[in-house]
């Protein structure tokens, strides 16, 4: 993650909504890479998802996205924008997967 600038008193300056920043940090931890392209667009869609679903539910779906990378039939999600547009597909995939296995992340 890139270094944030420091203020004159040495404190780190943070920009943007804390919930969106928390989601971006969570994405990097879970997915293993930061979102570096189209940051403004991804922040906008992160805000839409958080307002619609809540931060904890969106974090749960980030985990599901990471889990889904190992399944060739799962939707490919490479950004928060993808997560927004493929939310229903990921939900459907999770429910179908859950019907056949017990180790799947519950998306209900």
Secondary structure as GFF3:
##gff-version 3
##sequence-region A 1 108
A	DSSP	alpha_helix	18	31	.	.	.	ID=ss1
A	DSSP	alpha_helix	39	53	.	.	.	ID=ss2
A	DSSP	alpha_helix	55	68	.	.	.	ID=ss3
A	DSSP	alpha_helix	80	85	.	.	.	ID=ss4
A	DSSP	alpha_helix	87	100	.	.	.	ID=ss5
###
